[in-house]
Amino acid sequence: MSSETGKEKANQDCSRRDFIKAVTLTVGAASTLSVCKLAPAQAARKPKGLSLSMAGYKFDRTKALIDGRVKVEGYDIQFKEMGVGDINTHVFSGPQTLEVTEIGLHPFMLAYANDGFRDYSLLPIFPLRLFRHKSVFIRTDRGIKKPEDLIGKAIATPGYSSTSLTWIRGIFQDEYGIKPEDVQWVVSSKDSSAKDAGKVSKQENLFPQGIPISKGPNGKDESDLLESGEVDALFHAGEPRAYIEGHPQGRAFISQTIDRQNARIFQKRESSRSCMPWQSRRAS
């Protein structure tokens, strides 16, 4: 490789890295990011025809970039809508063709700690922010009137170690004193929201020691378990089928058990915290 060719490639790589930093911040937040400065000769060169592959959900915060209303001069954005489960699999054990993508924070942490994963770098950008108390669903015939009534109950979930479900367990432990070991967890073999969320990835189904966890029957999703009475409640990041279809003995927990004042307090508290998923980019 000639020295000129090498310099050109280095300049292109650098500008590419700078763009990734800038555009991911644009996607996730309304502030500016200080990127490494280029030498004058480098800065004068505009990138030409570079393609950047991105993936995630189509949020109001990302739509303008996806539909082309926000242009990035010199770059061709290739955005693919994907569920976080499929993204996790793609990034942690798949082809890794995505250069900028949403990612599950807790699965990333597990891959980083357990598998030595270093192929992508995290950026503190949070495209998805939700009030996670909404992610708890119960049977109405099990005497569950307040959060503490979940102690000793069987709770189904499609992915024990996903970020959102880890977050929910943290809420119940911090706010209501319900530890993970106080509940019998049943991990369903299927997820009724897989069409939107993607298939549960390996990193979303890692089970810690000392926690009572069992696997549900083959072929049954979490809603099947609730409808049949095999479990008393669901922790689900999306909206489970039983709730969408209006099963007569299933409802969202928050609707009757947390009063409006507490809901406002918790919502205000959560709005100041970071929620899943993080934005991720390929490591240089």
N, C-alpha and C positions, 0 to 999 in steps of 0.2 A: 504494500500500500504506500503510495507516495505521501510526502509530508503534507502537500496541499489537500489531498483527499482525506487524510487523517484529521486535519484541522477542520475541514468542512463537516465531517461526521461528528466531531466533538462539539462544534458550534450547534449543529442540529440537535444533538442529544441534550445539550444544556438548555437550549431554548424550549425543547420539549418538556424537560423537567420543570422549567419555570412556568410553562403554560399549565401543566398539570396542577401545580400548586395554586395558581391563580384561579383556574376555572373551578376547581373543587371548592374553593372558598366561596366563589360566586354562587355555586349550587346550594351550599349549605348555610351561608350566613351573609349578613349585610355589612360586613366590615372589610377592611383591606388586609392584605398579607404582604409582608416585606419579603421579596424574593432576592436571591443572590444576584448582584449586579453583573452585567456583562461588560467586557471591554468595549470601547467606542466602536471599533471595527465590527465586533460581534453584534452589538445592539443595532447597528445599521442594517444588518441583513434580516429580512423578514422571512419566516419559514414559508416554504412553498409546498403545497399539496400534501401536508402531513395529515395522516388519519389517526384519530384517537378513539379507541373503543371504550365505551362506558356502559354501565348496567345498573339497574335499580328499579324502584317503583316510580310511577308517574305521579308525583306530588305537585301541588300548586307551586312549590318552590323550585321545581325542576322543569315544569312544562315548557317554559319559554326557551330553554336550552334545547329541549327535545324537538319541539315543533319548528325551530329555526328562527323564532322571533328575536332571540339573542344570538348574534353572529360572533364568531371568533375568527378574526381575519387570518387567513392562511391555513386554517385547520378544517378538516372535514370530520364532524362529530358523528360517530356511529353508535347510537344509543339503542340498547336492547332492554326491553322491559322483562324483568326476571323476579321471581320470588326469592326471598332471602335464603330459604333452604337450598334451592338450586344454586344460588350464588355461592353459598358456603362450600358446597361440594365442588363446584367449578374451581374455586380458588385454592382450597386446601388439598384436594386430591384429584383434580381434573386438569384440563389442558392449560389453564391460566392464560387465556388469550385476552382477558379484560385488563385494561390499563388503569382505569379508574372505576371504582364500583362501591356500592354499599356493601356492608358486611356485618355479620352478627358479632357484637363486641365480645360476648362471653365465649362463643366458639373460637374466636380469634385468640383470646387469652388462653384457652385450653390447648389449642394447637401450638401456640408460642411456648407454653410451659412444658407440655408433654412430648411434643414432636419436634421441637427445635425449629418451628416454622419461622422463616425470615424472608420469604419471597415477596411479601407486600409490607408496606409501611402504613400505619394508621395516621389519619388526620382527624383532628377534633372537630368534626362536622357532623351534625345530627339532622338528617333530612326528615326523620320520623320522630314526632313527639306526641305521646299519648297519655291520657289519664288512665293508668293501668288498673285501677280498681274495677273498671268496666269488664275486665277479662276473667271474672269469676262468675260461674254459673252453678246453680244448685237445683236439687229436686225439692219440691215444695212439701213433700210428705215425710221429711226426715227430721223435722223439729229444728231446723237451722234458722235461728232468728237473729243471731249476732255472730260476729267473726269467731269468737271463742267456741261456738258450737261446732266448729269444724274439727276440733280436737278429737282424735279417735275415729274420724270418718275416713271413708275411702274416696280419694280424689283421682280422677283420670286426667291424663295429660298426654298430648301426642309427642312431646319432646322434652324430657326432663331438664336438660342443661342448655336450652335455648336462652337467649338474653332476656326476652320478655318474661318468661316463666321464672327465671332466676330472680328477676326484679320483683315479681309478684310475691314470691316466697319471702324475699327480704322485707317487703312492706308488712306482711302478716307477722313476721317475727319482730320487727322493730316497733310496730304500732300496737300489736295485740298480744305479743308474747307467745305466738304459736310457732314452735320450732319445726323444722322439716321432719324430725324424728317423731313428732306428735301425731303424724298423719300416715295413713297407709296409701302409698302412691301406686297407681296402676298406669303403666305406660301402654297406650293403645298401639296396636300394630298398624293402624291406618289413621290418617288425619282427614277429616271431612272438608277442610279448607285447603287441601293440597293444590287445587287448581290455581289459587291465588298466592299461597305462601310458598309453593314448591314442596318437594318431598323433603322430609326431615333428614338432615345431614348427619353424618357420623358424629360430628362434634356436638350435635344437639341431643344426643342420646347416650351420654356418658353418665354412669351412675356412681356416686360417691359411696364409700364404705360407711356402714353404720346407719344407713337410712333404709327404712322398710319400703322397698320398691319391688314390684312384681310386674311381669309382662302380661298384657291382656290377651284374650283369645285371638288366634289368627283370623284375619278377615273382618274384624270388628273395629270401627273407628270409635272415637271418644263419645260421640253422640249415641251410638248403639249401646254403649255401656251405661250411659245415663238413662236412656229410655227403658232398658231392660231391668233397671234397678240394681245392676251389679256394682255401681258406684253411687255415692251420695252427691258428688259435685264434680265440676270440671274447672281446671285452670287452662285457659285457651287464649293464645295471643290474638286470634282473629274472632270471628263469629261462628261458633259451631253450628252444624246443620240443625240440631235439635232446637236451638234458639231461633234460627232463621225461620224454620217451619212452624214454630209456635207450639212445641210439644206441651200438652196441658199440665204436665208436672215438672216442667223445667223453666227457669227464668234467670235473668241476670240478678246477681246477689245484691248489687249496690242499690237497686231500685227501691228496696224497702228497709235495708238494714243499716245504711249509713245516712244520717240526717243531712239536711242541706248545709248546715253550718260546718260540720266536719268535712263534707265534700269540698266546700270552698277552701278550707284550710289545707287539705291534702293536695288539691289541685294547685294552689299557690306554691306549696312546698315542692311539688314535682316539677313545676314549670322552671324552677331554678336549678334543677338537676339535669344531668345528661341522660338521655334515653337512647335506646337502640334504634336503628343500627348505626355504627360508625361508618364514615367514608374511608375507603381504602385505596391505595394506589400501588402500582408495581414498584418494588424496591429498585433503586438504581444500581 
